[in-house]
Amino acid sequence: MIVSALLTSVGINTALCVLFFTLYSILRKQPSNYEVYVPRLLAEGTSKRRSRFNLERLIPSPDWVAKAWRLSEEELFSLSGLDGVVFMRTITFSLKIFTFAGIIGILVLLPVNCWGNHLQDFDVVDFTNNSLDLFTISNVNSGSNWLWVHFISVYIVTGFICLLLYYEYKYIASKRISYFDSSKPQPHQFTILVHSIPTSSSCSISDSVESFFQELYPATYLSHVIIRRTNKIRSLLIEAKNLYKRITQLRSDPTEQKYKHGGCFGLFGRKDNLIDHYGKQLEDIQENVRLQQSEASLAGEEARAAFVFFKSRYGAATAFHMQQSVNPTQWITELAPEPRDVYWPFFSESFMRRWISKLVVIFLTTLFTILFLIPVVIVQGLTNLSQLEILFPFLTSILTILMTRPFTRPDDEFEVPSIPYHRDLPRVLFVGLLGITYFFLAPLILPFLLVYLCLAYIIFRNQFINVYAPKYETAGKFWPIVHNTMIFSLVLMHIIAVGIFALKKLSPASTLMLPLPVLTLLFNEYCRKRFLPIFVAYSAESLIKKDREDQNDATMAEFYDKLIIAYKDPALFPIQYLSKTNTDSLLSPFVS
């Protein structure tokens, strides 16, 4: 790549960035776009649609940038919880790293690289046609003592990153403990999931669970919920939901509310109301659901699994960490997920099907990882969808559907989105990987990464203010992933440095680089011992302290009542579709 190509790319992307910022500043002010640009404020009622035209809407303004910049960590915590704070600290952590590395790279390494061959290949007159290799370590002569500058830089940056990692790990761990100390009781903290419950001909699974945990944990055991197989009820609920959606659509379009039946080929029959027709079907399905729910509640098939509730967090933690039976294949315990994270249909499957499903998932994941590079290389060689259609004609119909399919549908309810950490966090970490591994090879990359991270800093803070609303909270549990990624990036940089110095015929530097990855891994092991357990589980000290505080809380009795309901299978709850279609009967199951 030559300098002129780089400058052209920088100019185009800068112009596009300014254009997008300008368009965003205008479009976000339009009332018709509020559901896209400020859905959180719209849902909270702090932002209202204004129908009256205002000229100020058409004038771009940077006020949203200033507001995002001024957002404090405490305000961010109140908006998006500790997960949002940790995500933003990942970005600021990367900014600190590349600011420090950028100073060394641009002010020290870049001049060394440019002077590596005494500028014999550098054409000052025709500057834009010079190769970018002049700014990389490849321009330094083999065996040159200037390579020691790169060697020292790798050591300095590694030490700085490790120091910063330590303080970030320590800070986030303390915030996680503080968050737990100040949090309200959560259902999953008092609950464990027990499976492989042994069966007996003399008593039911529910009775076995009751007697087993009352005997082992008489002081802390509270209650339990047996998981029942409800796949038949679930299929009926799906059918009822589809019918309800169909009725809703018909009400919005009066022209489709009549249909003909009877007569000759349906041409001369009488017309009936489709809403009444579907309403009767919905009523029959709901009555069937009530019967199935009653049967499942009284004598439904049990799944040899149960959610067991305790009176304290410490009691639940003790039951989870202890082996319950002399037979380790029975009474197996695990931490209960949050009620909204339970995938109930999974319990309705047999043990063999669940086991086979796990094997299939592992196999497909491995296969996808191995074969990932092949389709990526093929697709990246294609510049647009048109070429895909030419090479693969059978994709035409699929592409047409994708391009014409509408995205918030009119029959869907308005929902505030949550930040997709699974997608955005890896992007930030990938930028960190590029910056760390390339900083001593091609330091010219660092200013561009800094610009990217600065934009991410402003944009994500704005999204936390106006767009995203948290749906779940892990209390920063993903920070060890960030830490491990940075350690991996450092070790990869060290391996590359060993190879580069060997190729550049500077064997002493290559040899002296070998202790650095060892020291880095030792530092990582220390952090694992010191901080990682805080992110895996809370200590007995924290749990008992929190339980003692709850003893004086008058609302705990109400919490225990809600705890049992929280882990009730949604398929056993009464459905309310008939009440929405103005029918007042059949609203609850026979047995609650």
N, C-alpha and C positions, 0 to 999 in steps of 0.2 A: 504494500500500500504506500502511496506517495503522499506528501504533505498537502498538495492541492485537493486530493480526494477527502482527506480528513477535514480540511477547512470547509469544503463544500458541505460535507455531512453535518458539521457543527452549525454552519449557517442555516441550513434547511431545518434542522431540528430545533434551533433556537427560535426561528420564525414560527414554526408550528406550535412551539410551547407558548409563545406570546399570544398567538391566535386562539389556542384552546383556553388559556386563562381569561382572555377577553370574552370569548363566547360563554364560558362558564359564568363569569361575573354578570352577564346579561340574562342568560337563560334561567339562572337560579332565582331571579326576581319575578319571573312570570308565574302568575297563580296556577296556570294549567300544568306547570312543571313541579309543583310543590311535592307531589307524591314521589318524585324521582330525586329531587335535590335536598329536600328537608322533610322526609317522612317522619323522622323522630319528633321534630318540633310540631308537626301537624297532628300526630297522634297524642302528644302531650297537651295540645291546646295552646301552646305558647306562640304558635304562628297560625294566623288565620288568612284565608283567601280574601283578596281584595278585588272586587269586580270593577271598581272605578279605575279608569285609565290614568296613569301617571307617567309623565315624561321621564322621570328619574329611573324608571324601569329599563329604559333603552340606553342608559349611560353606564358603562362599566366602572366599577368601583372596587378598590382593593381592601374594603373594610373586612371582608371575611378572612383575608390573609392576616391582618392585624389581630383579629379576634382569636384566630387559631394560634398565633404566636404568643399571645398573652395568657393562654390557658395554663393554669398552674397544675402541678401534679395532684393536689388535693381536689381540684375541680374535675380533673380527668378521672380520678378515682370515684367520685360521686356519680359521674356519667356512665362509666364503663367498667367499674370494678377493678380489682387488682390485675386481672388479665390484660385489660387495656393499658394499665400503667406499665406492666412488664413488657408488653409489645412495643410501646413507645420507647422504653429504656433500651430495648434491643437496637432501635434505630439510632438513638443518641449515643449508645455504646459504640456502634459502628462509625458514627461521625467523629467521635473522639479518636478512635484508632486511625482513621484515614486522614484526619487533620494532622496528627503527629507524624504518621508515615509520609504524608504528602509534603510536609516541611523538609524531611530528610530526602525524600525522593526527588523533589523539584529543585531544591537548593544545593544538594550535594551530589546525588547519584546522576541526575540528568546532565550536569556539566561534565562529570567524569566520563559518561558514555559518549557525549559529543566530541570530547577531546581524545577519545581512545585511540584513534588512528591519526592523530594530529591534524584532523580535518582535511586529510588528503583527498577524501571523496566528497567533501562538502562544497557545493557550488553556491556561494553567497548571492551571486547575481540571479541565478535561476533557483531561488530558494524553494518555491512551491513544487518543483519537480524532483526534489530530493526524496529519497526513501526514508520511511519511518524507522528503518533499522539503525539509522544514525543515532537515534535517541534511546536505543536499547543496549543491554549488556553485550549483545553480539558484536557491537562496534569496538569493544575493548580488545586490544591485542592479547593473544594467548600468552600466558606467563607474565603478564604485566603486573607490577606491584599495585597498580590502581584497583585491582580486583579485591585487595584487602579492605578497601572502602566499602564494598558490597558486603564482605564478610562481617565487618563490624556493624554495619547497618542491620543485618539480619539478627545479630545478637541483641542489639539495642531494641529493635521493634518487638522481638519475641519477649524480652523482659518487660517492656511496657504493656503489651497485651496481657501477659500473665498477671501482672500487678492489677491491671484494670479488671480482669476477670475475677480475681479474688475479692476485690471490694464490691463488685456488682453481685456476686454470689452471696456474700455476707449481707449486703443491704437487702436484697430480695428475700433471703431466708428470714431476716428479722421482720420484714413487712408481712410475710406469710404467717408468721407466728402472731403478729399483732392483729392481723385480719381475723384469724381464728379466735383470738381472745375477745374481740369485739363483735363477732358474728352472732346471729340468732341461731337457736337450735334448728338443725336440718334433719329431715327424715332419714337420709342415708347414713348419718352419723350414729344412729341408734339401731341400725338394722344390719343383719347379715343374711346372705343367701345360702341355704343349706340344700344340697342335692345328694343323690345316691342314698336316700333314706331307705333303710331295710323294711321290707313288708312283713306282715304277720297275718295269719288267718284269724287270730283271736281279736284283733283290734284294727281300726282304720289307721291310715297314715297320720291323720290329724291327731288322733289319740297318742300315737307313738311319739310324735314331736312334743306334744304337751308333757307327757310323763318324762321323756328323756331330758328336756331342758329344765323342767322344774326340779328334777333330781340333782342335776349338775350345777345349776345356777339358781338356787332358790331365792337369793336376795336380789338378783338383778333381772331375771327373766320377767317379761311383761306379757307377751302374747305372740301369736303367729298367724300367718295366712297361708293356707295350702294352695298351691297352684294347680288349677284344673285345666283339662284339655277343652278348649273352647273354639276349636277351628270351625265347627259347624255354625256356631253362633256368629262367628266373624264373617263367614261368607254371606249370611243373611243380612248382617249390618252393611256390608258393601253394596248389596242389592238394594237395600232401603235407601242408602245414601244416593245411589244413582237415580232412583225414582224421584227422590226429593229434588235433586238438581234438575231433572226433566220437568217437574211441576213448576219450579221457579222460572225456567226458561219460557214455558208456555204462558205464564202470567205476564211476562214482559212482552209477549207477542200475541195479541188477541186473535190475529188472523189464522193461527195454527191451533186454536183451542177446540175446533170441531173436526170430527172425522166421520166417514161413512162406513156403515157395515151392513151386511145382508144384501138382498137384491141380486141382480145379475152382474157378476164380476165386480160387485161393490159400486156399480154406477147409479143404481136407483134405490139404494138403501137409505135408511134414516140416519140423521146426523146425531151423534152423541158428543157430550163434552169430555174432552180428553183429560181435563183436570180431575173430573169426577172419576173417570175410568182409572187413572193412575192412583188417585187417592184411595180407591177401594183396594187396589193391589197393595199399596203401602200399608193400609190398615191390616190386611191379612198377614203381611210379612211381620208387622210389629207384634201382632198377637202370637204368631209363631215364635218370635224372639222371646216374648215373655214366658212362653211355655218352656222353651229350651233353657232360658236363664233359671227358671224355677227348678228344672230337672238337674241342671249342673250344680246349683247351690245345695240341693238336698242329697243327691246320689250320683253326681257327675264323676267321670273318670279322673282320678288323681294322678299327678305327674311325678310323684316321688321327689318333689322339690317344694320348698317352702321359704317364705320370708319370715324370719324370726326377729322379734322386737325386744329390746331391753330398756330398762329404766334409766340407764346411764350410757354415756359414750365409752367409758372405761369397760363396762360390762360387755358391750358389743365388740370392742377391740380385743378383749381377753378371749372371748369365744372364737373370734376369727383366727387368732394366732396360735391357739392351742389345737392339738390333734384331739378330736372328740372321742374317737373309738379306738379300741385295741386293733381293730381291723381298719387300716388306713384307706381302704376303698369304700368305706361307708361313712355316713355323716360328714361329708366333705363340705367345708365352709369357705366362703369367699366374701369379699366386701360387696355390699349391695350397691348397685348403681342408683343414681337419682331416679325417682319415680318416672319422670318423663323420658329417661334413657332406657327403660326396660323394653325389650323387644318381646312382647308377649306371645306372638305366634311361634317363637322358637321353642317355648316350653311345651307346645302342643305336639311337637315332633317326638318320635321315639329316640331312644338313646343311640341306636345304630345310625339313624338318619342324621342326627346331630354330629356324630363322630365322623361320618362320611363327608358331611358338609365342611367340617374343619379341614379334612384332608384335601378336598377339592379346592378350597380357598387357598391353602398353602401351595398346592401344585400350580394353580393358575397365577398366583402372585409371582412365584419363582419363574414360571414360563414367560410372563409378561416382562419381568426384569431382564431376563436373558435376551429376549427378542426385541427389546425396546428400541435399540439403536437402528435396527433395520428399517422399520417404517418411518422413523424420524429422519433418517438420511434421505429416504425416497421423497417424503413430503416436503422437506426443506428444499429439495431441488426443484420443486414446482412453485411457481410464483403466485398463482391465483387459482380460484375455483374453476375457472374456465379450462385450464389445462387438466385439472382433475376430471372434468367431464369428458374431455377428448380422449384421455388415456383409459378412463373407466366409465364407459357409457351407462352402465347399470346404476351409477350413482346419481344420475340426473334427477330421478324422481325424489331421491332422498334429499338432495341439495335444494330442490324446489320446496319441499316441506320445511326444511330448516330456514330457508330465506323468507318464507311467507307465514310461518307460524307466529301468532301473536304472543307477546311476552306476558302485572300487579293484580287475565280474562275477566269479562264483566261479571261472571258468576262467582269469581273468587273474592274472598274477603280481603280488605286492605290489611297488609301485615308489614310491620317495620322490620327491615332486614337486620341481621346480625353480621358482624365482621367474620369473614371466612378465614380464620387463623390457619387452617390447613392449607390454604392456597397462598396467602400473603406472607406468612412467616418464612416459608422456604425460599421465596423470592429475595427477601432481605438477606437471608443466610447465604444464598448463592452469590449475591453481590459481595458479601464479606469474603467468601471463598476466593472469588476472582481477585479482589483487592489484595488479600494477604499473599497469595501465591505469585502475583505479578508485580508487586511493588518494587522488588529489587531487579526484576528482569526488564520491565518496561514501565518505569515510574510515570510516564505520561498518561497512563490510564487513571491515575488517582484523582486528578481534578474532575474528570467526568463522573467518577463514582461519587465524589463529594456532592456534585450538583444533583445527581440522582437521589442521594439520601436526603439532601435539603428539601427537594420537592416532595419526597415521601413524608418527611417530617411535617410539612405544612398540610399536605393533602389528607393524611390520615388523621391528624388532629381535627381538621375541619369535618371529616367524616364522623368522628366520634361525637362531635358537637351536634351535627345536623342530621345525620343519616342513621348510623348504627345504634341499636339498642341491645344490651347483653341478654342472651337467652340462657346462658349457663355460666358458671363461675368455677374455675379450677384453682383459684388463688395462686396463679403464676406457676402452675405445676409443669409448664413446658420450658421453664428456664434451663433445666439441665440439658435439654436438647440443644439450646443455643450454645451453652458452654461446651458440650461435646463437639459440636460443629466447628467452633473456633479452635479447639485443640486439634481436631483433624486437619483443619486448614494450616495450622502452624507446622504440624509434622509433615504434611505434604510439601510445604515450602522448604523445610529442612532437607527432605529427600531430593527435591529439585536442585537445591543449592549444592548438595554433595555431588550430584551429577554434573552440574554446570562447571563447578570449579575443577572437576576431574577433566572435563572436555577442554577447559581453558588451560590445562597443564599447570595448574596451581595445586599440586598434591598436598602441601601442608595445610592449606585452607580447607580442602576437602576432608582431610583427616580430622582437623580440629572442629569441624562442623558436626561430627558424629556424636559427641556428648550432648549436643543441644536437644535433639528429639528425646533422648533418654531423660534429661532434666525436665523437659516439658511433660512427659508422661508421668514422671514422679510427682510433679506439681498437680497433675490431673488426679492422680490417686489420692493425694492429700485432700483435695477438694471433695472427692467422692466420700471419703471417710468423715470429713468435717461437716459438709452441708447436705449431701444427697439424701441422708435419712430423713431430714426435715421435709423433703418434697415427696417422700414415699409414704410416710405415715406420721401422725402427730405423736409426741412423746406421752408417756404415762403422766408426767408432771403436768403437761398442758391439759390433758383430758380430765384428770381428777380436779384440777383447779376450776375448770369450766363446769364440771358436774356439781361442785360445791356451790358455785354461784347460782346454778339453776335450782338448788334446793330452796332458796328463798324467793323464787319466782312463782307468783300465784297463777301464771298462765300455763304452767307445765302440765297441769291436769287436762286442760283443753288440748294441748299439743299431743299428749298421749292418745287422746281420742282420735285426733286427725291422723296420727301416725299410722293407725291400722287401716284407715280408709285410703291413705296415700298409695299403698301397695295393693290395692284391689284391682283385679283385671278389668280394664275398661269395657270388655265384652259383657260383663255382668252388670254394668250400670244401665239404668233405664234410658231409652232413647226418646228424643223429644221432637221427632219429625212431625208427628201428628198434631202437636200443639202449634207448630209453625204453620200447618196447613189448615188452621182453624177447626180442628177436631179435638174435643176435650176428653175423649175416652182413651183407655188403654195407655196410660202414661207411666205406669210403673210395673215391675215384675210382681208376681204373686208373692214371692218370698224375697225380702231384702237381705 
